[in-house]
Amino acid sequence: MSDELPAAAGAGEAGARPGGTWGSALTTREFAAIRSVGFEPVGQVFGAAVYAAGDARWYDCPGAGGSSGAAAPAQPATQVSGRGDPGSFGPLVEAMYQARLTAIDRMTAECAGLGAHGAVGVRLSRGVFPRGGLEFTAIGTAVRAPGAAYGQRVPFTCGVSGQDFARLVMAGWVPAGLALGISIGSRHDDWTTARQTRQWSGNVEVAGWTELVNWSRHDARRRLEGDVRRLGAEGVVIASMQMRVRERDCPVNVGRRDHVVEVTLTGTAIARFARAGQRGAGPALAVMALDPQRRQSARISI
């Protein structure tokens, strides 16, 4: 993949002129909110990347190696991408990270070309491209504070709405960037799982599936916290938590099934206004929306 800005994006930058017309993805309330804290929109910004990422079907089965009674020690029945276990989805997850970051970087480059200080209301999306590719896009509204110096600092990005951006600024917080946490876990459905899911087993916990969900979530949270530290922030406001569960035919044992869980966490890393002698301490803090409407928008889709 090329790190250069796509030609269409460069043309958009060349066409931007100070004092000219601008577009945005803001609602009227969002526009009023960012204006209330001294910012103004300067244009809509966009970034995209298409990757030929591998499909989960072509990865080895976790834990199946020892199910046939072989002398070699069996791999853990549950594996997650962050542990780097043999046959895990680590390379696929890294490609998904890189694709998202490339789209964000290209959007940020458009933002810098407009002389903006950052982008608000950024939305990340993923779609299927023909012939097996994945398309990752990032779209937001570039904003700037009139009269403020524009240095060499990379423009910030945030996934919160214009109203929430204004609330953060008024509370003494600034967005540092978009933070991501991605993990893919897989579980070989061995004889224990098969026994627990039989019709006559009754209402019992399927321990293997519980382990798969918990490990995948913890791994995604760990990656998210690492992203927050990379951005030099103190915490993160979660915008989206998604979990996709699917099953596939076991590529090793005929007639057996595997379960695959993909967890994606998206949020805005935030930091306090710079103050002498004050630095964030301790682990990154994750904050979920408390009002029902925001909880509904961040619901988990399975």
Residue pairs with C-beta under 8 A, 6 or more apart in sequence:
1 49
1 51
1 98
1 102
3 102
3 105
5 13
5 106
5 109
5 110
6 48
6 106
9 46
9 47
9 106
9 109
9 110
10 113
12 110
12 113
13 110
13 113
13 114
16 42
16 43
16 113
16 114
18 115
22 41
22 42
22 43
22 44
23 43
23 44
24 31
24 41
24 43
24 44
24 141
25 44
25 121
25 123
25 139
25 140
25 141
26 34
26 41
26 120
26 121
26 141
26 162
27 162
29 162
29 163
30 120
30 121
30 161
30 162
30 163
31 41
31 162
33 161
33 162
33 163
33 165
33 166
34 40
34 41
34 120
34 143
34 162
34 165
34 166
36 166
37 165
37 166
37 169
37 170
38 145
38 146
39 117
39 120
39 143
39 144
39 145
39 165
40 143
40 144
40 145
40 146
41 141
41 142
41 143
42 114
42 115
42 116
42 142
42 143
42 144
43 110
43 114
43 116
43 141
43 142
44 139
44 140
44 141
44 142
45 107
45 108
45 110
45 111
45 114
45 116
45 119
45 139
45 140
45 141
45 142
46 106
46 107
46 110
46 137
46 138
46 139
47 102
47 103
47 104
47 105
47 106
47 107
47 108
47 109
47 110
47 137
47 138
47 139
48 103
48 106
48 135
48 136
48 137
48 138
49 99
49 100
49 102
49 103
49 106
49 135
49 136
50 99
50 129
50 133
50 134
50 135
50 136
51 95
51 96
51 98
51 99
51 133
51 134
51 136
52 131
52 132
52 133
53 92
53 95
53 96
53 99
53 133
53 134
54 91
54 92
54 95
55 132
56 89
56 92
56 184
56 186
56 246
56 248
56 260
57 248
57 251
59 87
59 88
59 89
59 92
59 186
59 251
60 86
60 87
60 251
60 252
61 87
61 186
61 188
61 250
61 251
61 252
61 253
61 258
62 75
62 76
62 77
62 78
62 79
62 85
62 87
62 88
62 186
62 187
62 188
62 258
63 74
63 75
63 76
63 77
63 78
63 79
63 187
63 188
63 190
64 75
64 188
64 250
64 252
64 253
64 256
65 72
65 74
65 75
65 252
66 72
66 73
66 74
66 75
67 74
67 188
67 190
67 191
67 253
68 253
75 85
75 86
75 87
76 85
77 187
77 188
77 190
77 208
78 185
78 186
78 187
78 208
78 211
78 212
78 215
79 85
79 87
79 88
79 185
79 186
79 187
80 88
80 183
80 184
80 185
80 215
80 216
80 219
81 88
81 89
81 90
81 92
81 93
81 182
81 183
81 184
81 185
81 219
82 90
82 93
82 183
82 219
82 222
82 223
83 219
84 90
88 184
88 186
89 184
89 185
89 186
89 260
92 184
93 182
93 183
93 184
96 134
96 136
96 182
97 180
97 182
99 134
99 136
100 124
100 136
100 138
100 180
101 180
102 136
103 124
103 136
103 137
103 138
104 122
104 124
104 138
104 157
104 178
106 138
107 119
107 122
107 138
107 139
107 140
107 157
108 119
108 154
108 155
108 157
110 142
111 118
111 119
111 140
111 142
111 155
111 157
112 154
112 155
114 142
114 144
115 144
115 150
116 142
116 143
116 144
116 155
117 143
117 144
117 145
117 148
117 150
117 155
117 156
118 142
118 143
118 144
118 155
118 156
118 157
118 158
118 175
119 140
119 141
119 142
119 143
119 155
119 156
119 157
119 158
120 140
120 141
120 143
120 158
120 160
120 161
120 162
120 165
120 175
121 140
121 141
121 158
121 159
121 160
121 161
121 162
121 165
122 138
122 139
122 140
122 157
122 158
122 159
122 178
123 138
123 139
123 140
123 159
124 136
124 137
124 138
124 159
124 178
124 266
125 136
125 137
126 134
126 135
126 136
126 137
127 134
127 135
127 137
128 134
128 135
129 135
138 157
138 178
140 157
141 162
142 155
144 150
156 174
156 175
156 176
156 177
157 175
157 177
157 178
157 268
158 165
158 175
158 177
158 178
158 268
159 178
159 239
159 240
159 266
159 267
159 268
160 168
160 175
160 237
160 239
160 268
164 237
165 175
168 174
168 175
168 237
168 270
172 272
172 273
173 270
173 271
173 272
173 273
174 270
174 271
174 272
174 273
175 268
175 269
175 270
176 231
176 232
176 233
176 268
176 269
176 270
176 271
177 231
177 233
177 268
177 269
178 266
178 267
178 268
178 269
179 224
179 227
179 228
179 231
179 233
179 236
179 266
179 267
179 268
179 269
180 223
180 224
180 227
180 264
180 265
180 266
181 220
181 221
181 222
181 223
181 224
181 225
181 227
181 263
181 264
181 265
181 266
182 220
182 223
182 262
182 263
182 264
182 265
183 216
183 217
183 219
183 220
183 223
183 262
183 263
184 216
184 260
184 261
184 262
184 263
185 212
185 213
185 215
185 216
185 219
185 260
185 261
185 263
186 212
186 258
186 259
186 260
186 261
187 193
187 208
187 209
187 211
187 212
187 258
187 259
187 260
187 261
188 250
188 253
188 256
188 258
189 208
189 250
189 256
189 257
189 258
189 259
190 208
190 256
192 207
192 208
193 206
193 208
193 209
195 201
196 204
196 205
196 206
196 207
196 208
197 206
209 259
212 259
212 261
213 243
213 261
216 243
216 261
216 262
216 263
217 243
217 263
219 263
220 263
220 264
220 265
221 265
221 286
223 265
224 236
224 265
224 267
224 284
224 286
225 236
225 283
225 284
225 286
227 269
228 234
228 235
228 236
228 269
228 284
229 284
231 269
232 271
233 269
233 270
233 271
233 280
233 284
234 270
234 271
234 272
234 280
234 284
234 285
235 269
235 270
235 280
235 284
235 285
235 286
235 287
236 267
236 268
236 269
236 270
236 284
236 285
236 286
236 287
237 267
237 268
237 270
237 287
237 289
238 265
238 266
238 267
238 286
238 287
238 288
238 289
238 298
239 266
239 267
239 268
239 298
240 264
240 265
240 266
240 267
240 298
241 263
241 264
241 265
241 298
241 300
242 263
242 264
242 265
242 300
242 301
243 261
243 262
243 263
243 264
243 300
243 301
243 302
244 261
244 262
244 301
244 302
245 259
245 260
245 261
245 262
245 302
246 259
246 260
247 257
247 258
247 259
247 260
248 257
248 258
248 260
249 256
249 257
249 258
250 256
250 257
250 258
251 258
267 286
269 284
271 280
272 278
272 280
288 295
288 298
289 295
289 297
289 298
